[in-house]
Amino acid sequence: MKKITLLPTMLLLGIGIFYSIQKLNIHLFEGQNSWPFLLILLGLTFLVSGHFEQDTSAILPGIILAGLGIHFHFASKIASWPDYPAAFLFILSLGMILTATKTKTGYQQGLIILAIGLFLHFFHKIIQSLTIIENGVDFIETYWPLLFIVIGALLLVLRRRR
């Protein structure tokens, strides 16, 4: 007989609790009926089931779901909260780095995504500091995404040659 994993059990419990609180009009805290809270709840179910079952593959989706839920919950409440694509890269890199700490492999991918996120986070400050070289700043500001495409393509070609 196959072993029933904890994830479906936790998902059913989490979703059931979420909608029961709504239907029974139980008020525990502000924002409890929002979809960001549902994302946090789903992310936590992945993390809890992954922890108890020693399943490292549940860390990344758990961090992504919980991180996105936290991001969307606080983006409208805290003025200084980052509300741009770099925040998503920070969440993804956190998930990848935490997965790597459990599996003892794959740190490079998490650190690369973290570096890209930091670059995007400080992009305008970097561009402002380059105003000394005004001729190339517009070019850099327009075509920097192509640099990522070229680097990605080169890595793909190098990987295929192995």
C-alpha positions as CSV (number, residue, x, y, z in Angstrom):
1,M,0.0,0.0,0.0
2,K,1.3,3.4,-0.9
3,K,2.2,5.9,1.8
4,I,-0.1,9.0,1.9
5,T,2.1,12.1,2.0
6,L,1.4,14.9,4.4
7,L,1.1,17.6,1.7
8,P,-2.4,16.8,0.5
9,T,-3.5,16.6,4.1
10,M,-2.0,19.9,5.0
11,L,-3.4,21.6,1.9
12,L,-6.9,20.4,2.6
13,L,-6.6,21.5,6.2
14,G,-5.3,24.9,5.3
15,I,-7.8,25.6,2.6
16,G,-10.6,24.3,4.8
17,I,-9.6,26.6,7.7
18,F,-9.2,29.6,5.3
19,Y,-12.7,29.3,3.9
20,S,-14.3,28.2,7.2
21,I,-13.0,31.4,8.8
22,Q,-14.6,33.4,5.9
23,K,-17.9,31.6,5.9
24,L,-18.3,31.7,9.7
25,N,-17.3,35.4,9.9
26,I,-14.5,34.8,12.4
27,H,-12.2,37.8,12.6
28,L,-8.7,37.0,13.9
29,F,-6.7,39.7,12.2
30,E,-6.8,42.3,9.4
31,G,-6.3,40.8,6.0
32,Q,-7.2,37.2,6.9
33,N,-9.6,36.9,4.0
34,S,-7.3,38.2,1.3
35,W,-5.6,36.1,-1.4
36,P,-2.1,37.1,-0.1
37,F,-3.0,35.4,3.1
38,L,-4.1,32.3,1.2
39,L,-0.7,32.3,-0.6
40,I,1.1,32.5,2.8
41,L,-1.0,29.7,4.1
42,L,-0.3,27.5,1.1
43,G,3.4,28.3,1.3
44,L,3.4,27.3,5.0
45,T,1.7,24.0,4.2
46,F,4.5,23.2,1.7
47,L,7.1,24.1,4.3
48,V,5.5,22.2,7.2
49,S,4.9,19.1,5.1
50,G,8.4,19.2,3.6
51,H,9.9,19.6,7.1
52,F,8.1,16.7,8.6
53,E,8.6,14.4,5.6
54,Q,12.2,15.5,5.0
55,D,11.2,16.5,1.5
56,T,13.6,19.1,0.2
57,S,11.6,19.6,-3.0
58,A,8.9,21.3,-1.0
59,I,11.2,24.1,0.2
60,L,11.3,26.1,-3.0
61,P,7.5,26.2,-3.7
62,G,6.8,26.9,-0.1
63,I,9.2,29.9,0.0
64,I,7.9,31.2,-3.3
65,L,4.2,31.0,-2.3
66,A,4.7,32.3,1.3
67,G,7.1,35.0,0.0
68,L,4.7,36.2,-2.7
69,G,1.9,36.3,-0.1
70,I,4.0,38.3,2.3
71,H,5.2,40.6,-0.5
72,F,1.6,41.3,-1.7
73,H,0.3,41.7,1.8
74,F,2.9,44.2,2.9
75,A,3.4,46.1,-0.4
76,S,0.2,48.1,0.2
77,K,0.8,48.6,3.9
78,I,4.4,49.7,4.2
79,A,5.5,52.6,2.1
80,S,9.1,51.6,1.9
81,W,8.3,48.0,0.8
82,P,9.9,47.2,-2.5
83,D,7.2,46.9,-5.2
84,Y,9.0,46.0,-8.3
85,P,10.4,42.8,-10.0
86,A,13.6,42.7,-8.0
87,A,11.5,41.6,-4.9
88,F,10.4,38.5,-6.8
89,L,14.0,37.6,-7.5
90,F,14.9,38.1,-3.8
91,I,12.1,35.6,-2.9
92,L,13.2,33.1,-5.5
93,S,16.9,33.4,-4.5
94,L,15.9,32.9,-0.8
95,G,14.0,29.7,-1.8
96,M,16.9,28.4,-3.9
97,I,19.5,29.2,-1.2
98,L,17.4,27.5,1.5
99,T,17.0,24.5,-0.7
100,A,20.7,24.4,-1.3
101,T,21.4,24.5,2.4
102,K,19.3,21.3,2.8
103,T,20.6,19.5,-0.3
104,K,24.2,20.8,0.0
105,T,24.2,21.6,-3.7
106,G,23.0,24.4,-6.0
107,Y,24.2,27.5,-4.1
108,Q,25.5,29.1,-7.3
109,Q,22.1,29.4,-8.9
110,G,20.6,31.0,-5.8
111,L,23.5,33.4,-5.5
112,I,23.4,34.4,-9.2
113,I,19.7,35.2,-8.9
114,L,20.4,37.1,-5.7
115,A,23.1,39.1,-7.5
116,I,20.7,39.9,-10.4
117,G,18.1,41.0,-7.9
118,L,20.6,43.3,-6.1
119,F,21.6,44.7,-9.5
120,L,18.0,45.5,-10.4
121,H,17.4,46.9,-6.9
122,F,20.2,49.3,-7.1
123,F,20.0,49.8,-10.9
124,H,18.9,53.5,-10.8
125,K,21.6,54.3,-8.2
126,I,24.2,52.6,-10.4
127,I,23.0,54.6,-13.5
128,Q,23.0,57.9,-11.5
129,S,26.6,57.2,-10.5
130,L,27.6,56.7,-14.1
131,T,26.3,60.1,-15.2
132,I,30.0,61.1,-15.6
133,I,30.1,58.9,-18.7
134,E,26.9,60.3,-20.2
135,N,27.4,59.0,-23.7
136,G,27.1,55.3,-22.7
137,V,24.6,55.6,-19.9
138,D,21.6,55.8,-22.3
139,F,22.9,52.8,-24.2
140,I,23.4,50.8,-21.0
141,E,20.0,51.8,-19.6
142,T,18.3,50.7,-22.8
143,Y,20.2,47.5,-23.7
144,W,21.2,45.9,-20.3
145,P,18.6,43.2,-20.6
146,L,20.2,42.0,-23.8
147,L,23.4,41.3,-21.7
148,F,21.4,38.8,-19.6
149,I,20.2,37.2,-22.8
150,V,23.7,36.9,-24.2
151,I,25.1,35.5,-21.0
152,G,22.2,33.0,-20.7
153,A,22.7,31.9,-24.3
154,L,26.5,31.5,-23.8
155,L,25.9,29.4,-20.7
156,L,23.4,27.2,-22.6
157,V,25.9,26.7,-25.4
158,L,28.7,25.9,-22.9
159,R,26.5,23.4,-21.1
160,R,25.6,21.6,-24.3
161,R,29.2,21.2,-25.3
162,R,29.9,19.2,-22.1
